[in-house]
């Protein structure tokens, strides 16, 4: 694919594969520090119903991460 400007990494396996040693020790820490991987990568949790508990324990995800993801995607789509 040409001109790929943002790669969304969904789940810990994708984080480990693409980020390698740059990934934080846990999925939570990697997602929390998503800015460390921009502008190329945007690490996320897997959007499985099983992760509802994780999202409930980490309200910062909806407050900080999702709005930033929306902005990044909007930027890619409008460029």
One Martini backbone bead per residue (centre of mass of N, CA, C, O) as a GRO file, in nm:
protein
   79
    1UNK     BB    1   0.097   0.036   0.022
    2UNK     BB    2   0.040   0.361  -0.030
    3UNK     BB    3   0.050   0.624   0.186
    4UNK     BB    4   0.095   0.539   0.476
    5UNK     BB    5   0.021   0.722   0.795
    6UNK     BB    6  -0.160   0.498   0.959
    7UNK     BB    7  -0.130   0.252   1.225
    8UNK     BB    8  -0.351   0.030   1.367
    9UNK     BB    9  -0.308  -0.128   1.683
   10UNK     BB   10  -0.469  -0.437   1.770
   11UNK     BB   11  -0.339  -0.536   2.033
   12UNK     BB   12  -0.072  -0.699   2.173
   13UNK     BB   13   0.040  -0.849   1.925
   14UNK     BB   14   0.071  -0.596   1.750
   15UNK     BB   15   0.254  -0.442   1.935
   16UNK     BB   16   0.487  -0.649   1.940
   17UNK     BB   17   0.539  -0.668   1.635
   18UNK     BB   18   0.570  -0.348   1.562
   19UNK     BB   19   0.726  -0.235   1.831
   20UNK     BB   20   0.859  -0.421   2.019
   21UNK     BB   21   1.072  -0.266   2.235
   22UNK     BB   22   0.872  -0.010   2.245
   23UNK     BB   23   0.696  -0.152   2.412
   24UNK     BB   24   0.541  -0.185   2.681
   25UNK     BB   25   0.491  -0.410   2.943
   26UNK     BB   26   0.190  -0.323   2.876
   27UNK     BB   27  -0.101  -0.259   2.729
   28UNK     BB   28  -0.185  -0.020   2.901
   29UNK     BB   29   0.078   0.145   2.866
   30UNK     BB   30   0.077   0.163   2.560
   31UNK     BB   31  -0.197   0.309   2.533
   32UNK     BB   32  -0.140   0.547   2.727
   33UNK     BB   33   0.135   0.600   2.527
   34UNK     BB   34   0.052   0.664   2.222
   35UNK     BB   35   0.229   0.922   2.157
   36UNK     BB   36   0.504   0.761   2.122
   37UNK     BB   37   0.391   0.642   1.816
   38UNK     BB   38   0.355   0.891   1.686
   39UNK     BB   39   0.229   0.900   1.358
   40UNK     BB   40   0.225   0.587   1.276
   41UNK     BB   41   0.115   0.473   1.554
   42UNK     BB   42  -0.197   0.316   1.708
   43UNK     BB   43  -0.262   0.192   2.009
   44UNK     BB   44  -0.494  -0.074   2.100
   45UNK     BB   45  -0.751  -0.231   2.200
   46UNK     BB   46  -0.956  -0.479   2.182
   47UNK     BB   47  -1.306  -0.475   2.063
   48UNK     BB   48  -1.406  -0.657   2.292
   49UNK     BB   49  -1.637  -0.751   2.527
   50UNK     BB   50  -1.405  -0.844   2.726
   51UNK     BB   51  -1.303  -0.524   2.752
   52UNK     BB   52  -1.507  -0.377   2.941
   53UNK     BB   53  -1.349  -0.397   3.203
   54UNK     BB   54  -1.103  -0.240   3.116
   55UNK     BB   55  -1.257   0.022   3.046
   56UNK     BB   56  -1.372   0.064   3.335
   57UNK     BB   57  -1.071   0.084   3.466
   58UNK     BB   58  -1.007   0.297   3.201
   59UNK     BB   59  -1.131   0.606   3.148
   60UNK     BB   60  -0.903   0.744   2.978
   61UNK     BB   61  -0.965   0.614   2.708
   62UNK     BB   62  -1.227   0.780   2.641
   63UNK     BB   63  -1.110   1.068   2.715
   64UNK     BB   64  -0.821   1.054   2.539
   65UNK     BB   65  -0.792   0.842   2.307
   66UNK     BB   66  -1.046   0.855   2.124
   67UNK     BB   67  -1.025   1.154   2.039
   68UNK     BB   68  -0.744   1.121   1.907
   69UNK     BB   69  -0.823   0.912   1.701
   70UNK     BB   70  -1.027   1.081   1.551
   71UNK     BB   71  -0.825   1.299   1.464
   72UNK     BB   72  -0.632   1.118   1.306
   73UNK     BB   73  -0.839   1.011   1.103
   74UNK     BB   74  -0.930   1.281   0.996
   75UNK     BB   75  -0.650   1.365   0.890
   76UNK     BB   76  -0.620   1.133   0.687
   77UNK     BB   77  -0.893   1.182   0.523
   78UNK     BB   78  -0.811   1.504   0.457
   79UNK     BB   79  -0.517   1.458   0.300
   0.00000   0.00000   0.00000
